[in-house]
């Protein structure tokens, strides 16, 4: 918004100082996007500190907090998308289910979140992955991920999700392109291990076990508790005949 306003001033389309109006617009947007009560927003922030943890217990706590927030604001797209994401992570990582219908709940939350996302690319990406991995709705999940990429092609988390989605049910070559791009976008990001683990997975699919192990090791250096990185390291070292090393990764 600031760049567009500056361009308009430079082009003579606008003569008044843009800053007050930009600030007013940002305040109004904040009001629209902020949950209805500060208490609910605080619940959401507490959930955010736990949702991306590599702990099944933290994940369950995050989902419980988001469920609490949704009881107060059942149509909040942010809460819906993040609750779907919490369940998707639980399903994908093989953690014990919260309820016997986790997959159905994940699908319902993602669909409701999409209905209310209003084009928010990050929310679409959360919902798309939840449909793809949590609900196993591959066609719709891929369409949503692609739409999120088109809406914001420079968001690290969205690019990673596009890579993982393509690896699972799209193009392996596209997957590698997306994942390398994500790795280049922000190599020092706390979530860099997601892209590295994805690259390792692609090399596993190609049966290039040396490269798979190299990328899995890099991923573990960035995120030492990320289970998929360990899965790849175990499998790659076993394929390479290095069973002692595979057992160490397994332990």
Protein Blocks (a to p, Z undefined) as FASTA:
>chain_A
ZZmmmmmmmnopafbdfklmmmmmmmmmmmmmpcfbfklmmmmmmmmmmmmpcbfklmmm
mmmmmmmmmmmmmmbmklmmmmmmmmmmmmmnopacfbfklmmmmmmmmmmmmmmnnopa
klmmmmmmmmmmmnopaklmmmmmmmmmmmmmmbfklmmmmmmmmmmmmcfklmmmmmmm
mmmmmmmbfklmmmmmmmmmmmmmnopaklmmmmmmmmmmmmmmlmklmmmmmmmmmmno
pamlmmmmmZZ
